[in-house]
């Protein structure tokens, strides 16, 4: 489950990204993917939220060892 504190920060407009060059949307995708243990980018894109910088997001996911999931892609 996504952290309540992070959601409250997000809704209040606060920036809770620790020294990240990712946008708020991309950081949220990264954070949710880490919590889920798989790359949720395709699922979040399906909901209409596309990455602001796919290259940086992909690099951040790789650095955290978050891998793609065939189930998510399907």
N, C-alpha and C positions, 0 to 999 in steps of 0.2 A: 504494500500500500504506500502511496506517495505521502511524504511527510507533511503533516498539517502545518507546521511552521513555515515550510517552503511555500505552501499554497497561500498562507496569510501574507507573506512577504510579497508574493507575486501580485495578489489582488490589491495590495496597498501601494504597489508601484516601486517598492524598494528593490535595490539591486543586491542580491545575495550570492553573486558569483565570485568565488575566490580566485582572484587574479586570472580571470579567463578572458581570452580574446573572442569567445563565442558570444553571439547575441543572446538576449534573454530567451527567445524561442528555442534556439539551438541548445542552450544550456539546459533548458527544461527537458528537451528530448534526450540529451545525454543523461541527465539525472534519472529520468524515468526508465531509460534503457538499462542503466546500471542496476536499478532496483529490481527490474524484471529479469535481468541476466541475459537478455538478448537485445539486438538492435530493433527498436520500435519505430524507426524512421518511416518505413513503408506504411505502417498502420496509422501513424500520425499524419502522414501525407494524405492518406485516404480520407481523413477527417477534415482536410483542407488547410492544414498548417504545414507549409513547405519550408525546408531549411533555408536560412538566410545565406549560409555559406557551407555548402555540402562538403567541400574539400576540408575545411577546418573541423567540421562535425565528424567526418569520417576519421580523420587523424586522431581526434579526441577519443572516439569510440575504440579505435585500435590501441591507443595508449592505455586504455582501461581494460583491454582484453575482452571487449564486448563483441560478440560475433553475430552474424546474420542468422536468422532462423527460417527454415523452409516453411514452417507453419505460418509465420507472420507474412511471408511473401505470398503464400497461397491465399 
